[in-house]
């Protein structure tokens, strides 16, 4: 599976703008990767993986299989922190 295909599958449950904000990337950066206008840097891949809770190794290595093993996405960790501080 190509990198942009993996990213497309992983982004389905999220809003692109939410992942862009959480990853510290611009929406056009994500869009350009998905449309194959731009190849992501390793730093960009790391930011996206952290935001979606996916191991970088899975994202790069096709032998890791599908679906990816997920950890808690950064977006979810941020929401829990906000909820805990409001209580």
Secondary structure as GFF3:
##gff-version 3
##sequence-region A 1 87
A	DSSP	alpha_helix	3	11	.	.	.	ID=ss1
A	DSSP	alpha_helix	16	23	.	.	.	ID=ss2
A	DSSP	alpha_helix	27	34	.	.	.	ID=ss3
A	DSSP	alpha_helix	42	52	.	.	.	ID=ss4
A	DSSP	alpha_helix	56	60	.	.	.	ID=ss5
A	DSSP	three_ten_helix	62	64	.	.	.	ID=ss6
A	DSSP	alpha_helix	74	86	.	.	.	ID=ss7
###
